[in-house]
Amino acid sequence: ELLTVDAQANSQLAMTTFQAMDHSAVNFSTRNCTLSQDAKINWYLGLFGSMLSRYRTNYYLDGVGAYAEDAEIVFGDKEQSFDLSANLIHKKQATEGKVVQRSVLRNKSKSLFKGMIKILEGASQSRSFLSGRSILLDKDAKSDAIPGLEILTNDVKATHSASVAQVDEEQIFYLGCRCLDRAEAERIIVEGFLEPMSRTMSYQVRAWIAYLIESKWAGRDLVLKSDESLRAIVEVEEVRYKESDQIETHYKYR
């Protein structure tokens, strides 16, 4: 897959990509996005299927006030392998970029996340954030995160972070004291780990992600279709979505 996006001045684009291929598949994707003045791109990526996935994403912030946000969720099991790369290249003043990636890995699955923030000369007053975090549910699961910075001007804000950790046994013990078995406890921990990623998503996107994660937990085939399970999740997420709006409005105008 090769995708090129040219976001012209003052345009807005929101895209969601779910990859739920058969475990025998191999998936390669390259995405190049160029943003002009005050253009805005929000991209949500969910990777759940295929034996090998390799994604390369480049955001070229080429106009004053351009904004790019990229949220990536990976859920791997068995012997799946995910190789992700995301780069933010700031070329003009007052641009903003944000890439947040989170991986949940079971069995012998593995992930690699590489990212680079590059702020060129002439791109002062820009802000950029890059984060890669992974949680390992089994001892044979592996993950690496390699973020980087290259700053060629002054008056900017740029931050990167990375973390890889096994599931917290103290949290498992605490939830076990609440009569949850280990599998149920791990699901709750994973939901909490991914929840911050979903705050800016629509309830429909959150529902699809929850549906695919539930399918992975249950060992079902990954099929993007509407069924009773999905409809139930959509109803729950729609209520949560409306409740969030009400809370934000309450605190905004009180």
C-alpha positions as CSV (number, residue, x, y, z in Angstrom):
1,E,0.0,0.0,0.0
2,L,1.3,3.5,-1.0
3,L,-0.7,6.5,0.1
4,T,0.1,10.1,-0.5
5,V,-2.0,12.9,1.1
6,D,-1.6,16.6,0.1
7,A,-3.6,18.7,2.6
8,Q,-4.1,22.1,1.1
9,A,-4.4,25.4,3.1
10,N,-7.2,25.4,5.7
11,S,-8.3,21.8,4.9
12,Q,-9.1,19.2,7.5
13,L,-8.8,15.4,7.1
14,A,-9.7,12.7,9.6
15,M,-8.9,9.1,8.6
16,T,-9.2,5.8,10.4
17,T,-7.4,2.6,9.3
18,F,-8.1,-0.8,10.7
19,Q,-5.8,-3.7,9.7
20,A,-7.5,-7.1,10.4
21,M,-5.9,-9.4,7.9
22,D,-5.5,-13.1,8.2
23,H,-2.5,-14.2,10.3
24,S,-0.9,-15.7,7.2
25,A,-0.8,-12.3,5.4
26,V,2.1,-9.9,5.1
27,N,1.3,-6.2,5.0
28,F,3.5,-3.3,3.9
29,S,2.3,0.4,3.9
30,T,3.9,3.7,3.3
31,R,2.1,7.0,3.9
32,N,3.4,10.4,3.0
33,C,1.4,13.4,4.2
34,T,2.2,17.0,3.3
35,L,0.3,19.8,5.1
36,S,0.0,23.4,3.9
37,Q,-0.9,26.5,5.9
38,D,-3.4,25.8,8.7
39,A,-4.2,22.3,7.4
40,K,-5.1,19.6,9.9
41,I,-4.8,15.8,9.8
42,N,-6.0,13.4,12.4
43,W,-5.1,9.7,11.7
44,Y,-6.1,6.7,13.8
45,L,-4.5,3.4,13.0
46,G,-5.4,0.0,14.5
47,L,-3.2,-3.0,13.7
48,F,-4.6,-6.3,14.8
49,G,-4.0,-8.8,11.9
50,S,-1.4,-10.3,9.6
51,M,1.8,-12.2,10.4
52,L,4.1,-9.3,9.5
53,S,3.1,-5.6,9.3
54,R,5.4,-2.8,8.3
55,Y,4.2,0.8,8.3
56,R,6.1,3.9,7.4
57,T,4.5,7.3,8.0
58,N,5.9,10.7,7.2
59,Y,4.2,14.0,8.1
60,Y,5.7,17.1,6.3
61,L,4.4,20.2,8.1
62,D,5.0,22.6,5.2
63,G,2.7,25.5,6.1
64,V,2.4,27.9,9.0
65,G,-0.1,26.6,11.5
66,A,-0.2,23.1,10.1
67,Y,-1.3,20.4,12.6
68,A,-0.9,16.6,12.4
69,E,-2.0,14.0,15.0
70,D,-1.4,10.3,14.7
71,A,-2.7,7.7,17.1
72,E,-1.6,4.1,16.6
73,I,-2.8,1.0,18.5
74,V,-1.2,-2.4,18.1
75,F,-2.5,-5.7,19.6
76,G,-0.3,-8.7,18.8
77,D,-0.6,-12.3,19.7
78,K,0.9,-15.7,18.6
79,E,4.0,-14.9,16.6
80,Q,2.8,-11.7,15.0
81,S,5.5,-9.0,14.2
82,F,4.8,-5.3,13.8
83,D,7.4,-2.8,12.5
84,L,6.3,0.8,12.7
85,S,8.0,4.1,11.9
86,A,6.5,7.6,12.2
87,N,8.3,10.9,11.4
88,L,7.3,14.5,12.0
89,I,9.2,17.0,9.8
90,H,8.5,20.6,10.8
91,K,9.4,22.9,7.9
92,K,7.5,26.1,8.7
93,Q,6.7,28.3,11.8
94,A,4.1,27.5,14.4
95,T,3.4,23.9,13.3
96,E,2.4,21.2,15.6
97,G,2.7,17.4,15.5
98,K,1.8,14.6,17.8
99,V,2.4,10.8,17.4
100,V,1.2,8.4,20.1
101,Q,1.7,4.7,19.7
102,R,0.7,1.9,22.2
103,S,1.3,-1.8,21.8
104,V,-0.2,-4.7,23.7
105,L,1.7,-8.0,23.1
106,R,0.8,-11.6,24.0
107,N,2.4,-15.0,23.4
108,K,5.5,-14.6,21.2
109,S,4.4,-11.5,19.3
110,K,6.8,-8.5,19.0
111,S,6.8,-4.9,17.9
112,L,9.4,-2.3,16.9
113,F,8.5,1.4,17.0
114,K,10.9,4.0,15.5
115,G,10.1,7.7,15.3
116,M,11.8,11.0,14.6
117,I,11.0,14.6,15.3
118,K,12.9,16.9,13.0
119,I,12.4,20.7,13.3
120,L,14.2,22.5,10.5
121,E,15.6,26.0,10.4
122,G,12.8,28.5,10.0
123,A,10.3,26.3,11.9
124,S,10.5,28.3,15.2
125,Q,7.5,28.4,17.6
126,S,6.7,24.8,16.6
127,R,5.6,22.0,19.0
128,S,6.1,18.3,18.6
129,F,5.5,15.2,20.7
130,L,6.4,11.5,20.0
131,S,5.6,8.6,22.3
132,G,5.8,4.8,22.1
133,R,4.7,2.6,24.9
134,S,4.3,-1.2,25.2
135,I,2.8,-3.6,27.7
136,L,3.9,-7.3,27.6
137,L,1.4,-9.9,28.8
138,D,3.8,-12.9,28.3
139,K,7.5,-13.4,29.0
140,D,8.2,-14.3,25.4
141,A,6.6,-11.1,24.0
142,K,9.1,-8.5,22.9
143,S,9.0,-4.8,22.1
144,D,11.5,-2.0,21.3
145,A,10.9,1.7,20.9
146,I,13.5,4.1,19.4
147,P,12.3,7.8,19.3
148,G,14.7,10.5,18.2
149,L,15.0,14.3,18.0
150,E,16.8,16.6,15.5
151,I,16.3,20.3,16.3
152,L,17.9,22.8,14.0
153,T,16.4,26.0,15.3
154,N,15.4,27.8,18.6
155,D,12.2,28.7,20.3
156,V,10.5,25.3,19.9
157,K,9.1,22.6,22.2
158,A,9.8,19.0,21.4
159,T,9.4,15.9,23.6
160,H,9.8,12.2,23.1
161,S,9.3,9.2,25.3
162,A,9.4,5.4,25.2
163,S,8.6,2.6,27.7
164,V,8.3,-1.2,27.6
165,A,7.0,-3.1,30.6
166,Q,5.6,-6.4,31.7
167,V,2.1,-6.4,33.1
168,D,2.2,-5.2,36.8
169,E,1.8,-8.2,39.1
170,E,0.7,-5.9,41.9
171,Q,-2.2,-4.8,39.8
172,I,-3.0,-8.4,39.0
173,F,-2.9,-9.2,42.7
174,Y,-5.1,-6.3,43.6
175,L,-7.7,-7.2,40.9
176,G,-7.5,-10.8,42.0
177,C,-8.6,-9.7,45.5
178,R,-11.7,-8.3,43.8
179,C,-12.6,-11.8,42.6
180,L,-11.2,-11.4,39.1
181,D,-9.2,-14.2,37.5
182,R,-5.9,-13.4,35.7
183,A,-7.4,-13.2,32.3
184,E,-10.1,-10.7,33.4
185,A,-7.5,-8.7,35.3
186,E,-5.3,-8.4,32.3
187,R,-8.2,-7.2,30.1
188,I,-9.0,-4.4,32.6
189,I,-5.3,-3.4,32.7
190,V,-5.2,-3.3,28.9
191,E,-8.4,-1.3,28.7
192,G,-6.9,1.2,31.1
193,F,-3.6,1.3,29.2
194,L,-5.4,2.1,25.9
195,E,-8.1,4.3,27.3
196,P,-6.2,7.6,27.0
197,M,-5.7,6.9,23.2
198,S,-9.5,6.8,22.7
199,R,-10.4,10.1,24.3
200,T,-10.1,12.1,21.0
201,M,-11.8,9.4,18.9
202,S,-15.4,9.2,17.9
203,Y,-17.5,6.6,19.7
204,Q,-17.8,4.6,16.4
205,V,-14.0,4.3,16.2
206,R,-13.7,3.3,19.9
207,A,-16.4,0.7,19.3
208,W,-14.5,-0.9,16.4
209,I,-11.3,-1.0,18.4
210,A,-13.0,-2.5,21.4
211,Y,-14.7,-5.1,19.1
212,L,-11.4,-6.1,17.5
213,I,-9.7,-6.4,20.9
214,E,-12.5,-8.5,22.2
215,S,-12.2,-10.8,19.1
216,K,-8.4,-11.2,19.8
217,W,-9.0,-12.1,23.5
218,A,-11.7,-14.6,22.5
219,G,-9.6,-16.1,19.7
220,R,-12.2,-15.3,17.0
221,D,-11.4,-14.6,13.4
222,L,-10.8,-10.9,12.8
223,V,-13.8,-9.9,10.7
224,L,-15.0,-6.3,10.2
225,K,-18.7,-6.8,10.2
226,S,-21.7,-5.7,12.1
227,D,-23.2,-8.2,14.6
228,E,-24.9,-8.3,18.0
229,S,-21.5,-8.0,19.8
230,L,-20.5,-4.9,17.9
231,R,-23.9,-3.3,18.2
232,A,-23.8,-3.8,22.0
233,I,-20.3,-2.2,22.1
234,V,-21.5,0.8,20.0
235,E,-24.3,1.4,22.4
236,V,-22.0,1.5,25.3
237,E,-19.4,3.8,23.6
238,E,-22.2,6.1,22.4
239,V,-23.4,6.6,26.0
240,R,-19.8,7.2,27.2
241,Y,-19.3,9.7,24.3
242,K,-22.4,11.7,25.3
243,E,-21.4,11.6,29.0
244,S,-18.0,13.0,28.2
245,D,-19.6,15.9,26.2
246,Q,-21.9,16.7,29.1
247,I,-19.0,16.7,31.7
248,E,-16.9,18.9,29.5
249,T,-19.7,21.3,28.9
250,H,-20.6,21.4,32.7
251,Y,-17.0,22.4,33.7
252,K,-16.7,24.8,30.8
253,Y,-19.7,26.9,31.7
254,R,-20.2,26.5,35.4
